[in-house]
Amino acid sequence: MDWGMKNRLSQVIQPDGHCFFLPIDHGYFQGPTRCLEKPGETIKPLLSFVDALFVTRGVLRAVVNPDNSKPIILRVSWATSMASGDLANEEITTSIEEIIRLNASAVGISVFIGSDYQRQTLLNLAHLVNDCEDYGIPVMAVTAVGKELEKRDARYLALSCRIAAELGARIVKTYWCEDFQKVVESCPVPVVMAGGPKCESEREVFEFVYDGMQKGAIGINLGRNVWQNAHPVAMARALQAIIHENATAKEAVEIFREVRAKCV
């Protein structure tokens, strides 16, 4: 691995080998998502708890302060929206020159295994890896399932993650599931957990994150379960404790309550 690749990976993955990515790229297909109508204001109180932002180039330029910014994972694939069409119908929309110009520490792209657009999205990943490897830029593959959430079982996710790794992704983002260790053990590159739809309670989030970390994930890429929470700062601090301090789900609940009380 070249120095540049090692250096960029060290920016997004911390010395303990773990990471907390905060995605705010939802607007690329959802528009002004609830609590993300003004993304600059949403992320401001959360930045001290996270290790990197997963963001589109438009929002990056518009609302992320370039002075002493958190490392950026740049979303580089999209092409449709919730209003029309199949969400799996994505293309690469950002050039390698733009990625370099924006000084991204890594890039992220979705792949839709088992969809009508499987071949297209896998070729997107392969082409992106070809371009980014030349410049030492790590690619994070997002094993997306669109609206078909029933696909999120260990067999399907292990298949998706392994294919992404085989095509050259340096990090794979996927969903937590039962028997999550089967997903991680069969993927030769680091795995981070996605949040998916907002959970019913804070404890539910803490429990799946803690379980996933114990079963081999290196971290999380959680958005809605953080910034759509009524107490996002408390949520971010509690998740940081699980990721970087090995806190249990029970301990995270206590941290959440303590920070929430101070913020009221």
SVG drawing of the C-alpha trace seen along z (x, -y; Angstrom):
<svg xmlns="http://www.w3.org/2000/svg" viewBox="-42 -28 47 45">
<polyline fill="none" stroke="black" stroke-width="0.4" points="0.0,0.0 1.4,-3.4 2.1,-6.1 -0.8,-8.3 -3.3,-5.4 -2.1,-4.7 -2.2,-8.3 -5.8,-8.8 -7.0,-5.7 -5.4,-6.9 -7.4,-10.1 -10.7,-8.3 -9.8,-5.3 -8.4,-6.3 -5.3,-4.8 -7.5,-2.3 -8.6,-0.9 -12.1,-2.2 -14.2,-4.9 -17.4,-6.9 -18.5,-8.3 -21.4,-10.7 -23.4,-10.6 -25.3,-13.6 -25.6,-12.6 -29.3,-11.6 -30.5,-14.7 -29.0,-13.3 -32.1,-11.1 -34.5,-12.3 -34.2,-16.0 -34.5,-18.1 -34.6,-15.2 -36.2,-15.9 -33.6,-17.4 -31.2,-17.8 -33.0,-20.8 -30.0,-22.9 -27.1,-20.5 -24.5,-23.0 -26.5,-23.7 -27.2,-20.0 -23.6,-18.9 -22.1,-21.8 -22.6,-20.5 -21.8,-16.9 -18.4,-17.4 -16.3,-16.9 -17.7,-13.4 -17.2,-12.0 -14.2,-11.0 -15.3,-11.8 -18.2,-13.2 -19.9,-11.3 -21.2,-14.1 -22.0,-15.1 -19.8,-17.8 -22.7,-20.3 -23.3,-20.3 -19.6,-20.1 -18.9,-23.3 -22.0,-25.0 -22.0,-24.3 -18.8,-22.5 -16.2,-24.9 -12.9,-24.1 -10.8,-25.4 -9.8,-22.5 -12.5,-20.3 -13.1,-16.7 -11.9,-14.3 -14.3,-14.0 -15.7,-10.8 -17.2,-12.1 -20.4,-10.6 -19.7,-10.1 -22.7,-8.1 -26.3,-9.0 -28.8,-9.5 -32.4,-9.2 -34.6,-10.2 -37.5,-9.1 -39.8,-10.9 -39.2,-8.6 -37.4,-5.6 -35.4,-2.7 -33.0,-3.9 -30.5,-1.3 -30.1,-3.0 -26.9,-4.9 -23.9,-6.2 -20.6,-7.8 -21.2,-11.5 -18.0,-13.0 -14.7,-13.0 -11.3,-12.0 -10.2,-15.6 -13.1,-16.8 -12.3,-14.3 -8.7,-15.5 -9.7,-19.2 -12.0,-18.7 -9.2,-17.0 -11.4,-14.0 -9.8,-11.5 -12.0,-8.8 -14.9,-8.3 -18.2,-6.3 -20.3,-4.6 -23.3,-2.4 -23.6,1.1 -27.0,2.9 -26.4,6.7 -29.3,8.7 -31.1,5.7 -31.8,5.0 -28.8,2.7 -26.3,5.0 -23.9,5.2 -24.0,1.4 -23.3,0.5 -20.6,3.1 -18.9,1.7 -19.3,-1.7 -17.3,-0.5 -14.7,1.2 -14.1,-2.0 -14.0,-4.2 -11.4,-1.9 -9.3,-2.0 -9.3,-5.8 -8.8,-6.2 -6.0,-3.7 -3.9,-5.7 -4.0,-8.6 -4.0,-6.7 -7.6,-7.5 -9.6,-4.7 -13.0,-3.7 -15.8,-2.8 -18.5,-0.5 -22.0,-0.9 -24.0,2.3 -27.3,0.6 -30.6,2.4 -32.9,-0.5 -36.5,0.2 -35.9,4.0 -35.0,4.2 -36.0,7.8 -32.7,8.6 -30.7,7.7 -29.7,11.2 -26.3,12.5 -26.1,14.6 -27.1,11.7 -24.9,9.1 -21.9,11.5 -22.3,12.0 -22.5,8.2 -19.5,7.3 -17.3,10.0 -18.0,8.9 -17.3,5.3 -14.0,6.3 -13.1,8.5 -13.5,5.5 -11.1,3.4 -13.1,1.5 -10.8,0.6 -13.8,0.3 -17.3,1.8 -20.3,0.2 -23.2,2.6 -26.1,3.3 -26.0,5.1 -27.9,8.3 -28.3,11.5 -25.1,13.7 -23.2,10.5 -19.9,12.2 -20.5,14.3 -20.6,11.1 -17.4,9.7 -15.4,12.9 -16.0,13.5 -15.0,9.9 -11.2,9.4 -11.4,5.6 -12.8,3.5 -16.5,3.4 -18.5,0.4 -22.2,0.6 -24.9,-1.5 -27.8,-2.7 -30.7,-2.3 -34.2,-3.6 -34.5,-5.4 -34.7,-2.9 -37.5,-3.0 -35.2,-3.7 -31.7,-4.8 -31.1,-1.4 -32.0,0.4 -29.2,-1.6 -26.7,-1.0 -27.4,2.7 -26.9,3.4 -23.8,1.1 -22.2,2.8 -23.0,6.3 -21.6,5.4 -18.4,4.1 -17.9,7.2 -18.4,9.3 -15.7,7.5 -17.0,4.3 -14.5,1.4 -17.1,-1.3 -20.3,-2.9 -21.7,-5.2 -24.9,-6.4 -26.9,-9.4 -30.6,-9.4 -30.3,-7.6 -28.0,-10.5 -29.3,-13.7 -33.0,-12.8 -32.8,-11.9 -34.4,-14.5 -31.0,-14.7 -28.4,-14.3 -25.4,-15.5 -26.2,-12.9 -26.6,-10.3 -23.3,-11.1 -21.4,-11.1 -22.9,-7.7 -22.0,-6.1 -18.5,-7.6 -18.1,-5.8 -19.1,-2.4 -16.8,-2.9 -13.7,-4.3 -14.1,-3.5 -15.5,0.0 -18.6,-1.0 -21.4,1.5 -25.0,0.7 -26.0,0.3 -23.1,-2.1 -24.0,-4.0 -27.6,-4.5 -26.2,-6.1 -23.9,-8.3 -26.8,-9.4 -28.9,-10.3 -26.1,-12.2 -25.3,-14.3 -29.0,-14.8 -29.5,-16.2 -26.6,-18.7 -28.0,-19.8 -31.5,-20.6"/>
</svg>
